[in-house]
Amino acid sequence: MTKLVCFCLFFLHTLAFAQSDTLRTNSNPEDPDSITITVTGIRNMNGTIRFKFYDDITGFPHDTGFLKIVVDKSEVVNGTLTKTYYGFKPQSMGIALLDDENNDVKLDMGWFFPKEGHAFSDYYHAALRRPVYGDFKFILTEDRKVVMRMKYY
């Protein structure tokens, strides 16, 4: 019985991880609300940009948020990336991103600060503390434009 429980937990964890890192976009402009994200200050073309969308139920720093989207940096032009995603319902939400320069699906840390860049929806994190969901949360009630300015240490 113990082996069965362990197998089930391992399988569910693996399945959740595999599904959480897939690219999901809905390009139907007929859907309720869209978010146009402009990321500025991307320092190089290495790796990928990893967005995580959070809401009041899966608030930051939840491992997966309610949606993860991975974007190849080949779409970056002059250090800027602009993407539009459709089909969001009206709600409180926030977006965090990782500039995963080495594609290892995690934020690499130095002695004290991250080695890779990060950004938050309409919020530039300048404090020495970890950001909280309330710092970058917004209420989506209609189509919205969000600016995310990259932070590198």
Buried (B, 14 or more C-beta within 10 A) or exposed (E): EEEEEEEEEEEEEEEEEEEBEEEEEEEEEEEEBBBBBBBBBBEEEEBBBBBBBBBEEBBBEEEBBBBBBBBEBEEBEEEEBBBBBBBBEEBBBBBBBBBBBEEEBEBEEEEEEBEBBBBBBBBBBEEEEEBEBEBBBBEBEEBBEBBBBBBBE
